Amino acid sequence: MLRALTSALRLPRPWRPLQTRSCASDGAAGDPEIQVRALAGPDQGITEILMNRPSARNALGNVLVSELLEALARLREDQQVRVLLFRSGVKGVFCAGADLKEREQMSEAEVGIFVQRLRGLMNEIAAFPAPTIAAMDGFALGGGLELALACDLRVAASSAVMGLIETTRGLLPGAGGTQRLPRCLGVALAKELIFTGRRLSGAQAQALGLVNHTVPQNEEGNAAYHRARVLAQEILPQAPIAVRLGKVAIDRGMDVDIASGMAIEGICYAQNIPTQDRLEGMAAFREKRPPRFVGK
């Protein structure tokens, strides 16, 4: 088992930086439904994925899902990305969930294939090597909340509304909600929220532990985004390899018994020992100066 874990937890090879661009899937008509932006200055290291499908309130249709998958495939190979932030370009909405109007036109077989792709998207977000943050400045319902649950951290505006409301539409959560919500809140509370299809405000979500931070909404409608950037800025100065390995240790360790989890932690710790950043951290402590981590 340990040999298999060691192989699975190897660090990725060095990679090339991503060029900032908009994404459009092959054959997609109209404007791209997401934009990818690498921030500069004090925010260098933060990359944003901006969902911008105002006509459908950022509903997850085929094009939006394809563009998100394409962006994630490129971004995961970019070591310059230290924090990945998901936000909305549509005021009052984070993501309204799956595009049910589009789904109405699908056959039963096509629905199954699409939901499998949607589930795959959430798994790609959850497996992203760098920390991920969802900035929820509005509605995050159904698949929209499932997307946020796939992120490591969540920030919500007080005006945000979120919930796994699928049972009110004759459905059940199919993109990870039945698995990630109980891991976040516990089994009984997750069952209550899914069985009732209840909607929560940002403040209620924070009280339950569903989001890390809630902030009062501002006139521009982007208060959660600004708070998410502040949170990302707290992560930026830390050793990026140690942060990524910490994420692996937590995520893999939560799915096994504690003895196996301790073994996973040991494997991750061992991979960090030879890094330049570990030596830099020790030197900075000894010399009483801030460390200068380079991700090597």
Long-range contacts (C-beta under 8 A, 24 or more apart in sequence): 1-260, 1-263, 2-263, 2-267, 5-252, 5-263, 5-264, 5-267, 6-267, 8-252, 9-248, 9-252, 9-264, 9-267, 9-268, 9-271, 10-271, 11-241, 11-244, 11-245, 11-271, 12-77, 12-129, 14-79, 15-77, 15-78, 15-79, 16-77, 16-78, 17-78, 17-79, 17-80, 18-47, 18-74, 18-75, 18-77, 18-78, 18-80, 18-81, 23-67, 23-68, 23-70, 23-71, 24-63, 24-67, 25-62, 25-63, 25-66, 25-67, 25-70, 28-63, 28-66, 28-67, 32-67, 33-63, 33-64, 33-67, 34-64, 34-67, 34-68, 34-71, 35-89, 36-71, 36-75, 38-80, 38-81, 42-233, 43-229, 43-232, 43-233, 43-236, 44-236, 45-80, 45-81, 45-82, 45-83, 45-236, 46-82, 46-83, 46-85, 46-229, 46-232, 46-233, 46-236, 47-75, 47-78, 47-80, 47-81, 47-83, 47-84, 47-85, 48-84, 48-85, 48-86, 48-87, 49-75, 49-84, 49-85, 49-86, 49-87, 50-87, 50-88, 50-89, 51-86, 51-87, 51-88, 51-89, 51-90, 51-94, 51-95, 52-88, 52-89, 52-90, 53-90, 54-89, 54-90, 56-96, 56-99, 56-101, 57-90, 57-93, 57-95, 57-96, 57-139, 58-88, 58-90, 58-93, 58-94, 58-95, 58-96, 58-144, 59-95, 59-96, 59-97, 59-98, 59-99, 59-100, 59-101, 59-102, 60-95, 60-97, 60-98, 60-99, 60-118, 60-121, 60-143, 60-144, 60-147, 61-98, 61-99, 61-102, 62-99, 62-102, 62-114, 64-99, 65-114, 65-117, 65-118, 65-121, 68-121, 69-117, 69-120, 69-121, 69-124, 72-121, 72-124, 72-125, 72-128, 73-124, 75-128, 76-124, 76-128, 76-129, 79-240, 79-295, 81-130, 82-130, 82-131, 82-235, 82-236, 82-240, 82-243, 82-295, 83-130, 83-131, 83-132, 83-133, 83-232, 83-235, 83-236, 84-128, 84-130, 84-131, 84-132, 84-133, 85-132, 85-133, 85-135, 85-225, 85-228, 85-229, 85-232, 86-125, 86-132, 86-133, 86-134, 86-135, 86-147, 86-148, 86-151, 87-135, 87-137, 87-222, 87-225, 87-228, 88-135, 88-137, 88-138, 90-138, 91-137, 91-138, 91-221, 92-137, 92-138, 92-139, 92-159, 92-221, 93-138, 93-139, 94-134, 94-135, 94-136, 94-137, 94-138, 94-139, 94-140, 94-144, 94-148, 94-160, 94-162, 95-139, 95-140, 95-141, 95-143, 95-144, 95-147, 95-148, 96-139, 96-141, 96-142, 96-144, 97-141, 97-142, 97-143, 97-144, 97-145, 97-165, 98-142, 98-143, 98-175, 100-169, 115-174, 115-175, 118-143, 118-174, 118-175, 119-174, 119-175, 119-176, 121-147, 121-175, 122-146, 122-147, 122-149, 122-150, 122-175, 122-176, 122-180, 123-150, 123-176, 125-150, 125-151, 126-150, 126-151, 126-176, 126-180, 126-251, 129-244, 129-247, 130-240, 130-243, 130-244, 130-247, 131-232, 131-235, 131-243, 131-247, 133-228, 133-231, 133-232, 134-228, 135-222, 135-224, 135-225, 135-227, 135-228, 136-160, 136-162, 136-202, 136-211, 136-224, 137-217, 137-221, 137-222, 137-223, 137-224, 137-225, 138-221, 141-165, 141-199, 142-166, 142-169, 142-173, 142-177, 143-175, 145-177, 146-173, 146-175, 146-176, 146-177, 146-180, 147-175, 149-176, 149-177, 149-180, 149-181, 149-184, 150-176, 150-180, 152-247, 153-212, 153-228, 153-231, 154-205, 154-210, 154-211, 154-212, 155-211, 155-212, 155-213, 155-214, 155-215, 155-224, 155-225, 155-227, 155-228, 155-231, 156-202, 156-205, 156-206, 156-211, 156-213, 156-214, 156-215, 156-224, 157-202, 157-214, 157-215, 157-216, 157-217, 157-221, 157-223, 157-224, 158-201, 158-202, 158-203, 158-214, 158-215, 158-216, 158-217, 158-223, 159-201, 159-202, 159-217, 160-201, 160-202, 160-205, 160-214, 160-217, 160-224, 161-199, 161-200, 161-201, 162-199, 162-200, 162-202, 162-205, 162-210, 163-193, 163-197, 163-198, 163-199, 163-200, 164-193, 164-194, 164-197, 165-197, 165-199, 166-194, 166-197, 167-194, 167-195, 167-196, 167-197, 168-197, 183-254, 184-209, 184-210, 185-209, 185-210, 237-290, 237-291, 237-293, 238-293, 239-275, 239-277, 239-278, 239-280, 239-281, 239-291, 239-293, 239-295, 240-277, 240-293, 240-295, 241-272, 241-275, 241-277, 241-295, 241-296, 242-272, 242-275, 242-277, 242-278, 245-269, 245-271, 245-272
